[in-house]
Amino acid sequence: MNIDIENITAVYYYIAVFSTLVFVIKTLIFSFTGGDAEVFADFNTEFETETSFGFLSIQSILAFFMGFGWVGLAGLKQWHLSLVLTAVASVAFGLVLMFLTAYLMFLIKKLNHRVVKNYAACIGTSAKTYTAFAPKGEGQIEITVNGKLTVEKAINESEEEIEAFSQVKVTDYKDNIFKIEKI
């Protein structure tokens, strides 16, 4: 059986170039959008993608084909390996890139940490008014939540006016609004 090396070389080349282009485009999109995307198809179904990547994600499969194609091309053209040895080296390197990509994406996903603010822990603490409050009126306060100074909505529970930049006491937190009273 006579195998044409040039045809096999062309297959490795096209696999390498195509998968590399798609890999780079997908990586750029991930970098600029954070991996969040919604797809609306003609059949009115909505899909959401997550930034998490598994071993068999599109990104890791693209990495496999990218490594497979470039090592296959190098094995035939540069290293002058046999077809079998080139195929083994291509698959092995493709799997290494696949595992590496999946691992790196796992590490990137661990960086996505959301801080949950514990507003209930602020009850009984003092804060400073950011705006003036009319009796039973709304405004904003400066308060430390989870060790970070933040400006939050608040309601004056008392019948007296509270001036801006006055010290107040937080009495309650309901419906995403702090209840305050003058100290």
C-alpha positions as CSV (number, residue, x, y, z in Angstrom):
1,M,0.0,0.0,0.0
2,N,1.5,3.3,-1.1
3,I,0.8,6.2,1.2
4,D,1.3,9.8,-0.1
5,I,3.2,11.7,2.6
6,E,2.3,15.0,1.0
7,N,-1.4,14.4,1.5
8,I,-0.9,13.4,5.1
9,T,1.3,16.4,5.6
10,A,-1.5,18.6,4.2
11,V,-4.0,17.1,6.6
12,Y,-1.8,17.8,9.6
13,Y,-1.2,21.3,8.3
14,Y,-4.9,22.1,7.8
15,I,-5.8,20.6,11.2
16,A,-3.1,22.7,12.9
17,V,-3.9,26.0,11.2
18,F,-7.7,25.7,11.6
19,S,-7.6,24.6,15.2
20,T,-5.0,27.3,16.1
21,L,-7.1,30.1,14.5
22,V,-10.3,28.9,16.3
23,F,-8.4,28.5,19.6
24,V,-6.9,32.0,19.4
25,I,-10.3,33.5,18.5
26,K,-12.1,31.7,21.3
27,T,-9.4,32.7,23.7
28,L,-9.7,36.3,22.7
29,I,-13.4,36.2,23.1
30,F,-13.0,34.6,26.5
31,S,-10.5,37.2,27.5
32,F,-12.7,40.2,26.6
33,T,-16.1,38.8,27.6
34,G,-15.2,36.6,30.5
35,G,-16.7,33.6,28.8
36,D,-20.3,34.7,29.4
37,A,-22.5,34.4,26.3
38,E,-26.1,33.8,25.4
39,V,-27.1,32.1,22.2
40,F,-30.6,32.6,20.8
41,A,-31.5,30.1,18.1
42,D,-34.3,30.1,15.6
43,F,-36.1,27.5,17.6
44,N,-36.5,29.8,20.6
45,T,-34.2,27.9,22.9
46,E,-31.7,29.8,25.1
47,F,-28.3,28.4,26.0
48,E,-25.9,29.9,28.5
49,T,-22.3,29.1,28.6
50,E,-20.2,29.0,31.8
51,T,-16.6,30.0,32.3
52,S,-15.9,26.6,33.7
53,F,-14.1,24.2,31.4
54,G,-13.9,20.5,31.7
55,F,-11.5,18.0,30.2
56,L,-13.8,17.6,27.1
57,S,-14.5,21.3,26.6
58,I,-14.3,23.0,23.2
59,Q,-11.2,24.8,24.3
60,S,-9.4,21.7,25.4
61,I,-10.4,19.8,22.3
62,L,-9.1,22.7,20.2
63,A,-5.9,22.5,22.1
64,F,-5.6,18.8,21.3
65,F,-6.1,19.3,17.6
66,M,-3.7,22.3,17.7
67,G,-0.9,20.2,19.3
68,F,-1.8,17.1,17.2
69,G,-1.5,19.1,13.9
70,W,1.7,21.0,14.7
71,V,3.6,18.0,16.1
72,G,2.3,15.9,13.2
73,L,3.6,18.4,10.7
74,A,6.9,18.8,12.5
75,G,7.3,15.0,12.8
76,L,6.9,14.5,9.0
77,K,8.7,17.6,7.7
78,Q,11.4,18.5,10.3
79,W,12.1,15.3,12.3
80,H,11.5,12.9,9.4
81,L,9.7,10.4,11.6
82,S,7.7,7.4,10.3
83,L,3.9,7.7,10.0
84,V,3.3,5.6,13.0
85,L,5.8,7.4,15.2
86,T,4.4,10.8,14.0
87,A,0.9,9.7,14.8
88,V,1.9,8.5,18.3
89,A,3.8,11.8,19.0
90,S,0.9,13.9,17.7
91,V,-1.7,12.2,19.9
92,A,0.6,12.3,22.9
93,F,1.4,16.0,22.5
94,G,-2.3,16.7,21.8
95,L,-3.3,15.0,25.0
96,V,-0.7,17.0,27.0
97,L,-2.0,20.3,25.6
98,M,-5.6,19.1,26.3
99,F,-4.8,18.3,29.9
100,L,-2.8,21.6,30.3
101,T,-5.6,23.7,28.9
102,A,-8.3,22.0,31.1
103,Y,-6.0,22.5,34.1
104,L,-5.4,26.2,33.3
105,M,-9.0,26.9,32.8
106,F,-9.8,25.2,36.1
107,L,-7.3,27.5,37.8
108,I,-8.8,30.5,36.1
109,K,-12.3,29.5,37.3
110,K,-11.0,29.4,40.9
111,L,-10.0,33.1,40.5
112,N,-13.7,34.0,40.0
113,H,-14.6,34.5,43.7
114,R,-17.7,36.5,44.7
115,V,-17.8,38.2,48.0
116,V,-21.0,37.8,49.9
117,K,-21.7,40.9,52.0
118,N,-23.0,40.2,55.5
119,Y,-25.3,43.2,56.0
120,A,-27.0,41.7,59.0
121,A,-23.7,41.9,60.9
122,C,-23.9,45.7,60.7
123,I,-27.0,45.9,62.9
124,G,-26.0,47.8,66.1
125,T,-22.9,49.4,64.6
126,S,-22.4,53.1,63.8
127,A,-22.3,54.7,60.5
128,K,-22.0,58.2,59.0
129,T,-24.7,59.8,57.0
130,Y,-23.6,60.6,53.5
131,T,-26.7,62.7,52.8
132,A,-29.2,64.6,55.0
133,F,-32.2,62.7,56.1
134,A,-35.7,64.2,56.5
135,P,-37.8,62.7,59.3
136,K,-38.8,59.2,58.1
137,G,-36.9,60.0,54.9
138,E,-34.4,58.1,52.7
139,G,-30.8,58.8,52.0
140,Q,-27.4,57.3,52.0
141,I,-24.9,56.3,54.7
142,E,-21.2,55.4,54.7
143,I,-20.8,52.1,56.5
144,T,-18.2,49.4,56.8
145,V,-19.4,46.0,55.4
146,N,-17.0,43.0,55.5
147,G,-14.2,45.4,56.3
148,K,-14.8,47.6,53.3
149,L,-16.2,51.2,53.5
150,T,-19.3,51.4,51.2
151,V,-22.2,53.8,50.6
152,E,-25.6,52.2,51.0
153,K,-29.3,53.2,51.0
154,A,-30.8,53.9,54.4
155,I,-34.1,55.2,56.0
156,N,-34.3,57.5,59.0
157,E,-36.7,55.8,61.4
158,S,-36.9,58.7,63.8
159,E,-39.1,61.8,63.7
160,E,-36.1,64.2,63.7
161,E,-34.0,65.4,60.8
162,I,-30.4,64.0,60.5
163,E,-27.8,66.3,59.0
164,A,-25.3,65.0,56.4
165,F,-22.0,63.6,57.9
166,S,-23.6,62.9,61.3
167,Q,-23.0,59.7,63.3
168,V,-25.9,57.3,63.3
169,K,-26.7,53.9,64.6
170,V,-27.9,51.0,62.4
171,T,-31.1,49.5,63.9
172,D,-32.1,47.1,61.2
173,Y,-31.6,45.9,57.7
174,K,-34.6,44.9,55.6
175,D,-35.4,44.9,51.9
176,N,-31.8,46.0,51.0
177,I,-32.1,49.2,53.0
178,F,-30.5,50.0,56.4
179,K,-32.8,51.5,59.1
180,I,-30.9,54.2,61.1
181,E,-31.5,56.5,64.0
182,K,-29.5,59.5,65.3
183,I,-27.0,58.8,68.1
